[in-house]
Amino acid sequence: MSKRIEINDLDIYYGAFKAVEGVSIDIEPRAVTAFIGPSGCGKSTVLRSLNRMHEVIAGAYVDGEVLLDGANLYGPGVDPVNVRRQIGMVFQRPNPFPTMTIRENVLAGVLLNNRRMSRSDQDDLVERSLRGANLWNEVKDRLGVPGSGLSGGQQQRLCIARAIAVSPDVLLMDEPCSALDPISTLAIEDLIEELKTEYTIVIVTHNMQQASRVSDKTAFFNIAGTGKPGKLIEFDETAKIFSNPSVQSTEDYVSGRFG
Amino acid sequence: MTTAAPAAPRAAVTNRPADIVFKAVSTTAGVLILIALGGVALFLVVQAVPAIIGPIPEEEGANFWAWVWPLTFGTLWSALLAMVMAVPLAVAIALFITHYAPRKLAQFLGYLIDLLAAIPSVIYGLWGIAVLAPFFQPGYIWLAQNLGWLPLFSPPASGTGRTILTASIVLAVMVLPIITALCREIFLQTPRLNEEAALALGATRWEMIKMAVLPHGRSGIIASSILGLGRALGETMAVAMVLASSGVVSFVLIGSQNPSTIAANIALRFPEAHGITVNMLIGSGLVLFAITLLVNALSRWIIAKTTVDGGR
């Protein structure tokens, strides 16, 4: 279920612009890895490069390797569609499909794989995924209503249910709580804590308390100036990053002296 | 979210001249459109009544309704055929422009489509007579020979090619730009977040379009189709020029006996009409007016039913 990701000397380009330079990180399975750093430092770009979602922007390409249990995601003949079926993603703002019901939203990814599923298997999967996302008790009586009718926090958990319904190897989260209120944020953080027993989780966050609460390891990214590529400054145990970082700029950032 | 806000305390009313002037101007404009619409409706009704209640010349038919029915049928049939051809094509073109074509080509195609909309209908009519009809005529003969057992293609085929199918093809080309342009706008507005949600689940481009773009655009596709239908229903010159009509009610697409349409019939006969015939033609205009109103009301209802909240 959960796999290790190795990023080896990754450069990411948007056309001629080099957005990220020289990133190497080992992401442990069954753990939460947080990416922090100021806006524009490339942390979201690195996250999106892990399931090749950055390629939706025309002209994007990478130089380097991303290995998922040893298999290069950017190897020749690798179809990004297949990569994304193994590596799920949750976005900054909840994005359930507005025309689909809660049930259909959960099943959306599974039915894409053209798997013929019996009705009862579908019911089981919907319940299992929604339970996995701590949403089952709130929506079990109204699986047939549109997902857009839920609150923001519920929608985000629905998106998590949708992502884990396809049993991905890795779950990427791009600032999953930035559009949510503190209570919903707490619910998502508790959920991340539970999910990490089964999945490799990578989370981008602007909220340093959140990074220190949920993650096991933290990567700090920074940028030298506008137009310069973002770089990985430091990657270590979360406790070390927040208490005793080895690089001065990390300390400045986590202690709130800049950014 | 529509939370009922507490009524704001009324601000002290002060009459500013600019407000008064602007209110007067905009109110007048609003009333004018009502007057114009009401005036047209009144004119149609008043002028149509003698034909509807009174006897009409024997060679025209038993009564007004028997006379206007074939025209109504022809209007609806040709418009329906045009829509069947134009809507899928327009949606496909719009999808190609928004989601498949390289940006430069997409822009060029966009301009081209807008240009199609600017061509006067007389030109389309000429093109239909001079090019399309002779071009398709051998095809019609082939259809009659090989698919003649289908009621749509029962022989004999037209010798000139000026059939209802040709007219509908011309109509389809005419409404294509309207529908395409609107669909393109709507598809471009698909929330990026929804598209990415589909892609992140491992959807291919086409699956992403099915999951995110088409559901989001559904009511827009209907609305643009209805606008196109409105134009197809009311189109006059192109049909009047292309169609060799004989006032029958027939589903045959390729024959020489074709139903005419209301608008084309009015255009062709009005110059020489007098007496009760004028009232009859105006009466048929009233029928067209009613159909158009009905179509618009129907489309509003469909759009209201299918519009989903939460696209954000």
Interface residues (C-beta under 8 A of the other chain):
Chain A: N51 M53 V56 A58 V81 N82 V83 R84 R85 G88 M89 F91 R93 N95 P96 F97 P98 T99 M100 A108 G109 L112 N113 P146 G147 S148 G149 C159 R162 A163 V166
Chain B: R103 P191 L193 N194 E195 E196 A197 A198 L199 A200 L201 G202 A203 T204 E207 M211 A212 P215 H216 R218 V308 D309 G310 G311 R312
